[in-house]
Amino acid sequence: MSDKQADGMSVQQIAELIGAEIIGDASVVVDSFASLDTAEPGCIAYLNEKAYARFLAGTSASAVILGQEYAAQCPVTALVVDDPYVAYARVAQQLHPPVSLVAGIHPSAAVSADANISATAQVDALAVIEAGVKVGDECYIGPGCILKQGSQIGDRTRLSGGVMVAGMCIIGERCVLQPGVVIGGDGFGYANDKGKWIRIPQTGRVVIGDDVEIGANTCIDRGAVKDTVIGNGVIIDNLVQIGHNCIIGEHTAIAGNAGLSGSSIVGKHCMLAGGVGLAGHLELCDGVTVTGMSMVTSSITKPGVYASGLSAQDGREWRKNHARLRNLDKTIRELKAEIRTMQEKLHE
């Protein structure tokens, strides 16, 4: 959650922050963001996509962040930048900073005497912190969080309600974990002995770098023997499953409902869209983008965009195409046979 900056910011201050050209009144003060179509006076909006340009002329926002191509159409004070979305992100951080901490431990929290908790950290109601846990400076441990024995939380990291960090797992500095995240649950490791599953103890850890953000109800399994590793600056959406021994490179983004099987290695600056699946024991090099609902079954060694998911189409067309697809092998065989017959006749 974020606070609203009560004093707001002037357009001049915002322009200095994002390097914008001002067209209009630089003294205008705004205190929150809103969309173009719902903004009221005192709000600032941004325009990044052509689909929303139709709302610009009628906006009630006090100022708008936009690109040069829309500057002449803006009816209010404009802040012109090269990348409105990045500018929006930087201004939003200033106007809506994280909720201020109230240092201390709530009386209902269960905290081991052997835990090392910074005096500047906030531990909320019903949190459980076991022996050997280390919580850094200015951390927030939300209600109902569980930090198991020997886990470590870096400075200025925030764990929302109901986060569980298993024993010996490490989370770096300035990370954000949304509600229900589970770090370090046992990986899906079993051996099949003549039809009977034998559980393999998972003895590795999860090691998470700095500036990592993880969405609600995402699970990252501890390693079987080696550690599961999440690099610096990685962002992970809600409901993502990352299996044991996976390695995720720095500044990679993973969208909701993606699933990474055990021992997958994903390079730096990759993007996995919603619903992407990775088979186990494969590797994606740096700079790979995989589009939504795609299934990756072999390693990718060349940067680029990869896709296998099917786009939606009219239902009747899909049923016709699917029917033809089921007969594709038969149709190809018949076509090849007909071509051979024609070739034979030509040579007679």
Secondary structure per residue as TSV (DSSP state, phi and psi in degrees):
chain	resnum	aa	ss	phi	psi
A	1	M	-	360.0	160.4
A	2	S	B	-131.5	151.1
A	3	D	-	-83.7	160.8
A	4	K	-	-99.2	128.8
A	5	Q	-	-70.6	110.2
A	6	A	T	-61.1	-40.3
A	7	D	T	-78.3	-18.3
A	8	G	-	70.7	-171.7
A	9	M	E	-138.3	145.9
A	10	S	E	-81.1	158.7
A	11	V	H	-59.2	-36.4
A	12	Q	H	-61.3	-43.9
A	13	Q	H	-63.3	-40.9
A	14	I	H	-65.4	-42.7
A	15	A	H	-60.5	-39.6
A	16	E	H	-66.8	-34.8
A	17	L	H	-67.8	-40.5
A	18	I	H	-110.2	2.2
A	19	G	T	67.7	42.7
A	20	A	-	-96.3	153.1
A	21	E	E	-89.0	131.5
A	22	I	E	-95.4	129.3
A	23	I	E	-120.5	103.9
A	24	G	S	127.6	-150.7
A	25	D	-	-89.1	111.6
A	26	A	T	-74.4	-12.8
A	27	S	T	-88.6	-6.4
A	28	V	-	-58.9	137.1
A	29	V	E	-112.0	133.9
A	30	V	E	-125.4	153.4
A	31	D	-	-129.3	0.6
A	32	S	E	-164.0	162.0
A	33	F	E	-95.7	150.6
A	34	A	-	-153.5	162.6
A	35	S	-	-73.2	159.8
A	36	L	T	-55.6	-39.8
A	37	D	T	-84.4	-14.8
A	38	T	T	-114.2	-4.4
A	39	A	-	-64.8	146.5
A	40	E	-	-118.2	167.3
A	41	P	T	-54.3	137.9
A	42	G	T	97.8	-10.3
A	43	C	E	-99.5	157.8
A	44	I	E	-118.8	141.3
A	45	A	E	-122.5	174.1
A	46	Y	E	-140.5	154.6
A	47	L	-	-125.8	115.5
A	48	N	-	-122.2	-25.1
A	49	E	S	-121.6	141.5
A	50	K	G	-57.8	-32.0
A	51	A	G	-61.1	-24.2
A	52	Y	G	-100.7	1.6
A	53	A	G	-62.1	-26.0
A	54	R	G	-65.0	-18.3
A	55	F	G	-88.4	-8.5
A	56	L	T	-65.1	-47.0
A	57	A	T	-61.2	-31.7
A	58	G	T	-102.3	10.0
A	59	T	-	-68.7	146.8
A	60	S	-	-103.0	7.6
A	61	A	-	-61.6	153.8
A	62	S	S	-80.0	-23.8
A	63	A	E	-155.7	156.6
A	64	V	E	-136.4	134.8
A	65	I	E	-91.9	127.0
A	66	L	E	-157.3	173.4
A	67	G	-	-87.2	167.6
A	68	Q	G	-58.6	-30.9
A	69	E	G	-67.2	-18.4
A	70	Y	G	-110.0	0.5
A	71	A	G	-59.5	-42.1
A	72	A	G	-69.6	-20.4
A	73	Q	G	-90.8	-6.2
A	74	C	-	-78.7	123.2
A	75	P	S	-84.0	-7.2
A	76	V	S	-125.5	-176.6
A	77	T	E	-58.5	130.6
A	78	A	E	-112.6	142.1
A	79	L	E	-115.0	110.1
A	80	V	E	-96.3	124.0
A	81	V	-	-137.4	168.7
A	82	D	S	-75.9	-37.4
A	83	D	-	-129.7	92.6
A	84	P	H	-60.6	-32.2
A	85	Y	H	-69.8	-43.1
A	86	V	H	-65.3	-41.0
A	87	A	H	-61.5	-43.6
A	88	Y	H	-55.6	-46.0
A	89	A	H	-59.9	-42.8
A	90	R	H	-69.1	-39.4
A	91	V	H	-71.3	-40.3
A	92	A	H	-60.0	-35.7
A	93	Q	H	-62.4	-34.4
A	94	Q	H	-78.1	-39.5
A	95	L	H	-78.5	-26.0
A	96	H	S	-128.6	68.4
A	97	P	-	-69.9	162.2
A	98	P	B	-57.4	151.4
A	99	V	-	-57.4	134.6
A	100	S	-	-63.8	142.9
A	101	L	-	-78.1	151.3
A	102	V	-	-119.9	97.5
A	103	A	-	-59.0	141.2
A	104	G	E	134.5	174.1
A	105	I	E	-115.4	125.5
A	106	H	-	-63.7	142.3
A	107	P	T	-58.0	-27.2
A	108	S	T	-86.4	-5.5
A	109	A	-	-72.8	142.9
A	110	A	E	-102.2	105.2
A	111	V	E	-122.1	124.9
A	112	S	-	-65.4	144.5
A	113	A	T	-65.4	-19.3
A	114	D	T	-93.7	5.8
A	115	A	-	-84.2	149.5
A	116	N	E	-112.1	100.0
A	117	I	E	-115.7	126.5
A	118	S	-	-59.9	144.2
A	119	A	T	-67.1	-15.6
A	120	T	T	-95.8	1.4
A	121	A	-	-86.8	154.9
A	122	Q	E	-113.2	126.2
A	123	V	E	-117.3	116.5
A	124	D	-	-86.5	-179.7
A	125	A	T	-58.4	139.5
A	126	L	T	64.6	14.0
A	127	A	-	-69.2	150.6
A	128	V	E	-123.1	121.6
A	129	I	E	-127.5	117.4
A	130	E	-	-91.0	178.0
A	131	A	T	-61.3	143.3
A	132	G	T	79.5	-0.2
A	133	V	-	-74.2	141.8
A	134	K	E	-120.4	124.4
A	135	V	E	-117.9	122.2
A	136	G	-	-78.5	-175.0
A	137	D	T	-65.7	140.2
A	138	E	T	56.0	33.0
A	139	C	-	-84.0	155.4
A	140	Y	E	-120.9	121.0
A	141	I	E	-111.1	106.7
A	142	G	-	-73.5	174.5
A	143	P	T	-61.9	135.2
A	144	G	T	75.8	7.0
A	145	C	-	-70.3	149.4
A	146	I	E	-125.9	120.2
A	147	L	E	-113.8	109.6
A	148	K	-	-79.7	170.5
A	149	Q	T	-51.6	126.9
A	150	G	T	79.2	3.2
A	151	S	-	-73.9	158.3
A	152	Q	E	-132.2	135.3
A	153	I	E	-121.2	121.6
A	154	G	-	-75.0	166.2
A	155	D	T	-54.7	139.1
A	156	R	T	61.5	23.5
A	157	T	-	-88.3	144.8
A	158	R	E	-122.3	124.5
A	159	L	E	-110.5	114.5
A	160	S	-	-71.4	-179.7
A	161	G	T	-59.9	141.9
A	162	G	T	73.9	19.1
A	163	V	-	-80.3	137.3
A	164	M	E	-118.4	125.1
A	165	V	E	-116.2	114.5
A	166	A	-	-74.1	168.6
A	167	G	T	-55.7	136.2
A	168	M	T	69.9	2.9
A	169	C	-	-76.6	152.4
A	170	I	E	-124.2	129.6
A	171	I	E	-119.4	132.0
A	172	G	-	-76.7	-161.6
A	173	E	T	-87.9	149.0
A	174	R	T	59.8	30.2
A	175	C	-	-88.1	157.9
A	176	V	E	-130.5	122.1
A	177	L	E	-116.9	120.3
A	178	Q	-	-79.3	170.5
A	179	P	T	-55.7	140.4
A	180	G	T	81.4	3.9
A	181	V	-	-65.7	138.9
A	182	V	E	-120.4	117.4
A	183	I	E	-110.1	118.0
A	184	G	E	92.5	19.3
A	185	G	E	-64.3	159.6
A	186	D	-	-62.2	138.5
A	187	G	-	-70.2	165.5
A	188	F	-	-85.0	75.3
A	189	G	-	-116.6	111.4
A	190	Y	E	-143.6	145.5
A	191	A	E	-109.5	141.2
A	192	N	E	-98.3	116.2
A	193	D	E	-110.5	92.9
A	194	K	T	54.4	45.2
A	195	G	T	92.5	-5.9
A	196	K	E	-110.1	131.3
A	197	W	E	-84.2	129.7
A	198	I	E	-111.7	120.9
A	199	R	E	-72.1	135.9
A	200	I	-	-102.8	119.4
A	201	P	-	-57.1	137.6
A	202	Q	-	-100.8	107.6
A	203	T	-	-107.8	-1.8
A	204	G	-	-81.1	-175.7
A	205	R	-	-120.1	178.7
A	206	V	E	-111.5	128.6
A	207	V	E	-120.2	116.4
A	208	I	E	-112.1	133.0
A	209	G	-	-76.6	-162.1
A	210	D	S	-87.8	154.1
A	211	D	S	59.4	36.2
A	212	V	-	-97.6	138.0
A	213	E	E	-122.3	133.2
A	214	I	E	-129.3	127.3
A	215	G	-	-78.2	169.1
A	216	A	T	-58.6	138.6
A	217	N	T	61.1	23.1
A	218	T	-	-83.0	144.2
A	219	C	E	-122.1	130.2
A	220	I	E	-122.4	113.3
A	221	D	E	-79.2	146.1
A	222	R	-	-69.8	156.9
A	223	G	-	-70.1	155.3
A	224	A	S	-70.6	-49.2
A	225	V	S	-129.2	-53.0
A	226	K	S	-78.8	170.6
A	227	D	-	-83.9	149.8
A	228	T	E	-83.6	130.8
A	229	V	E	-126.6	128.6
A	230	I	E	-115.9	119.9
A	231	G	-	-74.7	171.3
A	232	N	T	-59.4	141.8
A	233	G	T	73.3	9.7
A	234	V	-	-72.5	140.9
A	235	I	E	-120.5	132.1
A	236	I	E	-129.5	131.6
A	237	D	-	-80.7	-174.1
A	238	N	T	-69.1	152.4
A	239	L	T	56.3	41.1
A	240	V	-	-101.3	140.3
A	241	Q	E	-112.9	121.5
A	242	I	E	-117.8	116.5
A	243	G	-	-76.7	174.6
A	244	H	T	-65.6	144.2
A	245	N	T	71.7	7.9
A	246	C	-	-68.6	151.7
A	247	I	E	-128.5	123.0
A	248	I	E	-113.7	121.4
A	249	G	-	-72.2	163.8
A	250	E	T	-58.8	140.0
A	251	H	T	61.8	26.6
A	252	T	-	-84.9	148.0
A	253	A	E	-118.2	133.3
A	254	I	E	-128.0	119.7
A	255	A	-	-87.9	170.9
A	256	G	T	-57.4	145.4
A	257	N	T	68.5	10.3
A	258	A	-	-71.3	151.4
A	259	G	E	-136.1	125.0
A	260	L	E	-112.6	116.1
A	261	S	-	-70.4	164.2
A	262	G	T	-55.3	143.5
A	263	S	T	66.2	20.4
A	264	S	-	-74.9	141.3
A	265	I	E	-120.5	121.1
A	266	V	E	-115.1	130.9
A	267	G	-	-73.9	-171.7
A	268	K	T	-78.4	150.6
A	269	H	T	55.2	36.7
A	270	C	-	-93.9	161.5
A	271	M	E	-134.9	120.9
A	272	L	E	-110.7	116.1
A	273	A	-	-77.7	176.4
A	274	G	T	-58.0	136.4
A	275	G	T	75.9	6.8
A	276	V	-	-67.6	140.5
A	277	G	E	-120.5	137.1
A	278	L	E	-116.5	124.7
A	279	A	-	-67.8	158.5
A	280	G	S	-73.6	159.3
A	281	H	S	61.6	38.8
A	282	L	-	-127.4	169.3
A	283	E	E	-134.2	135.9
A	284	L	E	-110.1	127.3
A	285	C	-	-71.7	174.2
A	286	D	T	-61.1	147.5
A	287	G	T	75.3	28.3
A	288	V	E	-98.5	134.0
A	289	T	E	-115.3	129.1
A	290	V	E	-117.6	123.5
A	291	T	-	-77.2	166.8
A	292	G	T	-56.1	140.6
A	293	M	T	64.3	16.9
A	294	S	-	-82.1	147.7
A	295	M	E	-112.6	118.6
A	296	V	E	-98.5	117.4
A	297	T	-	-112.9	-3.4
A	298	S	S	-146.5	161.7
A	299	S	-	-64.2	150.0
A	300	I	B	-116.2	122.1
A	301	T	-	-110.7	-2.0
A	302	K	S	-125.3	128.1
A	303	P	-	-58.3	150.5
A	304	G	E	151.4	-170.6
A	305	V	E	-105.0	129.6
A	306	Y	E	-125.1	143.9
A	307	A	-	-146.9	146.9
A	308	S	-	-146.1	-9.6
A	309	G	-	-68.6	149.5
A	310	L	-	-95.0	133.5
A	311	S	-	-76.4	148.2
A	312	A	-	-67.5	147.3
A	313	Q	-	-146.5	175.9
A	314	D	-	-53.6	136.0
A	315	G	H	-59.5	-40.4
A	316	R	H	-66.1	-40.3
A	317	E	H	-64.6	-39.9
A	318	W	H	-62.5	-44.0
A	319	R	H	-63.7	-39.8
A	320	K	H	-63.6	-46.6
A	321	N	H	-64.3	-38.9
A	322	H	H	-65.7	-40.2
A	323	A	H	-60.9	-42.5
A	324	R	H	-66.5	-36.4
A	325	L	H	-62.5	-37.8
A	326	R	H	-64.5	-27.7
A	327	N	T	-101.4	11.6
A	328	L	H	-60.6	-44.9
A	329	D	H	-62.9	-44.5
A	330	K	H	-62.3	-43.1
A	331	T	H	-62.8	-42.9
A	332	I	H	-64.6	-42.1
A	333	R	H	-61.2	-43.6
A	334	E	H	-65.3	-39.5
A	335	L	H	-65.5	-41.3
A	336	K	H	-62.8	-41.4
A	337	A	H	-63.5	-39.7
A	338	E	H	-66.8	-39.0
A	339	I	H	-63.7	-42.1
A	340	R	H	-62.4	-40.4
A	341	T	H	-63.3	-43.3
A	342	M	H	-64.3	-40.1
A	343	Q	H	-65.3	-39.6
A	344	E	H	-64.0	-39.3
A	345	K	H	-66.3	-35.3
A	346	L	H	-66.2	-27.0
A	347	H	T	-94.3	0.5
A	348	E	-	-74.3	360.0
